Amino acid sequence: MEPTWKRNYSRYKTVLLGALDRYQKKADVKVYLEVILSLVTISIFSVFALKPTLTTIAQLLKDIEAKKSTLSKIEEKITQLEQAQINYDRYRADITKLQLAIPASPQPDIFVRQIEGISEKNAKITLLSIEEAPISGGSNPSTSDKPGQFPEGVLTTGVSINGSAALENYKAIHNFFEDIESMLIPVKIDSFAYQTEDQEDGLPQVNLFIKGSILSMKKNSDQ
């Protein structure tokens, strides 16, 4: 009996030869077949030609989405910074006071100006002495010599203040003392004393003697 593959081969050979014969005899079939083959060829080459372009377009779309996300985050940060600037402007005066109330250095120059302002409306300053303190640069002053009296990192700079006023204007001395206690720059009063004496013109006056410390915060080593 003839094998199956031989029977199939003979049948397919007959079909292909018949199609080839019709192709060679009929011009319209020949034209259609050539058009189809041309379209298939063009399609295949088009796929290979367009693949890099399509890949590039896909990558560009991906990059655009990533940049949109980045732009959205930047716009959010800008909005936050604008709001922070508005809040800073609103509380600028309070921030300045806070920086004076918690200074990062003794700031003796500001302390002296405030004492001068106090003396103009109350008692007369007869002595103002401040221990050595760096105004800019240099080493920080030593910490308090009384452990446990102040929080860690608080620095102290000793000051001495003497004031005087006529005895009949004793209230001025009292106000002078209260103003020093309520100064914006932190001042720790360690001791004070009053004394009366006669002036050269024979009028009695009262003297105030104050010893204390200007308080400030120790700067971090990286500042």
C-alpha positions in Angstrom: 0.0 0.0 0.0 1.3 3.5 -0.9 2.5 5.5 2.2 0.4 8.4 3.4 3.1 11.1 2.9 3.5 10.1 -0.8 -0.3 10.4 -1.4 -0.3 13.9 0.3 2.8 14.9 -1.6 1.2 14.0 -4.9 -2.0 15.8 -4.0 -0.3 19.0 -2.9 2.0 18.9 -5.9 -0.9 18.7 -8.2 -2.7 21.6 -6.5 0.5 23.8 -6.6 1.2 23.0 -10.2 -2.4 23.8 -11.1 -2.2 27.1 -9.3 1.1 27.9 -11.0 -0.3 27.0 -14.3 -3.3 29.3 -13.8 -1.0 32.0 -12.5 1.0 31.8 -15.7 -2.0 31.7 -18.0 -4.3 34.3 -16.3 -2.9 37.9 -16.2 -5.4 39.1 -13.6 -4.4 36.4 -11.1 -0.8 37.3 -11.8 -1.4 40.9 -11.1 -3.4 40.2 -7.9 -0.7 37.9 -6.6 2.0 40.4 -7.2 0.0 43.1 -5.5 -0.6 40.9 -2.5 3.1 39.9 -2.3 4.1 43.5 -2.6 1.7 44.6 0.2 3.0 41.8 2.4 6.6 42.8 1.7 5.9 46.4 2.4 4.1 45.5 5.6 7.0 43.5 6.9 9.5 46.2 6.1 7.2 48.9 7.5 7.0 47.0 10.9 10.8 46.9 11.1 11.2 50.5 10.0 8.5 51.9 12.4 9.5 49.8 15.4 12.3 52.2 16.5 10.0 55.2 16.0 7.2 53.6 18.0 9.7 52.7 20.7 10.9 56.3 20.8 7.4 57.7 20.9 6.5 55.4 23.8 9.6 56.5 25.7 8.8 60.1 25.1 5.3 59.7 26.4 6.7 58.0 29.5 9.2 60.9 30.0 6.4 63.4 29.6 4.3 61.7 32.3 7.4 61.7 34.6 8.1 65.4 33.9 4.4 66.2 34.6 4.6 64.5 38.0 7.9 66.3 38.7 6.3 69.6 37.7 3.3 69.0 39.9 5.6 68.4 42.9 7.6 71.6 42.1 4.4 73.6 41.9 3.3 72.1 45.2 6.7 73.1 46.8 6.4 76.6 45.4 2.9 76.9 46.9 4.2 75.8 50.3 7.2 78.2 50.1 4.8 81.1 49.2 2.6 80.2 52.2 5.7 79.9 54.4 6.8 83.4 53.3 3.3 84.8 54.0 3.4 83.2 57.5 7.0 84.5 58.1 6.0 88.1 57.1 2.9 87.8 59.3 5.1 86.9 62.4 8.3 88.7 61.4 8.1 91.0 64.4 7.5 88.1 66.8 10.3 86.1 65.3 12.7 89.1 65.8 11.6 89.3 69.5 12.0 85.5 69.8 15.6 85.7 68.5 16.3 88.4 71.1 14.7 86.4 73.8 16.7 83.3 73.0 20.0 84.7 71.7 22.7 82.4 70.3 25.3 84.7 71.8 25.5 87.2 74.7 24.9 90.2 72.5 26.2 92.8 75.0 25.8 95.6 72.5 22.0 95.1 72.4 22.0 94.7 76.2 23.8 98.1 76.6 21.4 99.9 74.3 18.4 98.5 76.2 19.9 99.5 79.5 20.4 103.0 78.2 16.8 103.2 77.1 15.7 102.1 80.5 17.9 104.8 82.2 16.4 107.6 80.1 13.0 107.1 81.6 14.0 106.1 85.2 17.1 106.2 87.3 20.5 107.4 86.1 23.1 104.8 85.3 26.3 105.2 87.3 28.0 101.9 86.4 27.6 99.3 83.7 30.1 96.5 83.6 30.0 93.3 81.5 32.3 90.4 81.6 34.3 89.5 78.6 32.0 88.1 75.9 32.6 87.5 72.1 30.4 89.7 69.9 31.3 87.9 66.7 33.5 84.8 66.2 35.9 83.6 68.9 35.1 81.1 71.5 31.8 81.0 73.4 31.7 82.2 77.0 31.7 79.6 79.7 28.6 77.8 80.9 27.1 78.6 84.3 29.3 77.8 87.3 26.1 76.7 89.2 25.3 73.3 87.8 21.5 72.5 87.8 20.5 76.2 87.9 20.1 76.5 84.2 19.2 74.0 81.4 22.0 72.3 79.6 23.6 74.6 76.9 22.7 77.9 78.6 25.6 80.3 78.8 26.0 83.1 81.3 27.9 86.4 81.0 28.2 88.4 84.3 27.0 92.0 84.4 27.0 94.7 87.1 24.6 97.6 87.0 24.4 100.6 89.3 21.8 103.3 89.2 20.9 106.3 91.3 18.0 108.7 91.7 17.0 111.4 94.1 15.4 110.0 97.3 12.2 111.9 96.7 12.1 110.0 93.3 12.4 106.6 94.9 9.8 105.2 92.5 12.3 105.7 89.6 14.7 103.2 91.2 11.8 100.7 91.7 10.8 101.1 88.1 14.4 100.8 86.9 14.7 97.5 88.8 11.4 96.1 87.3 12.4 97.2 83.8 15.7 95.2 84.1 13.8 92.1 85.3 11.4 92.4 82.3 14.0 93.0 79.6 13.6 91.1 76.3 17.1 89.8 76.6 17.1 87.2 79.4 18.8 88.6 82.5 19.3 86.6 85.7 19.6 88.9 88.8 21.8 87.2 91.3 21.8 90.0 93.9 20.8 93.6 94.5 21.1 96.2 97.2 19.9 99.7 98.0 21.9 102.5 99.7 21.1 106.1 100.5 23.7 108.9 100.6 23.9 112.6 100.5 24.8 114.3 97.2 27.3 117.2 97.0 24.4 119.6 97.1 23.2 118.0 100.4 20.2 116.4 98.8 19.8 112.7 99.6 19.8 110.1 96.9 19.2 106.4 96.7 21.6 104.0 94.9 20.8 100.6 93.4 23.4 97.9 93.0 22.6 94.9 90.8 24.7 91.9 89.9 23.5 89.3 87.5 24.0 87.4 84.3 23.0 87.7 80.6 21.7 84.4 79.4 22.2 82.9 76.0 22.3 79.6 74.2 25.4 77.7 73.3 25.9 77.5 69.5 26.1 74.2 67.9 29.6 73.3 66.6 28.3 73.1 63.0 27.0 76.7 63.0 
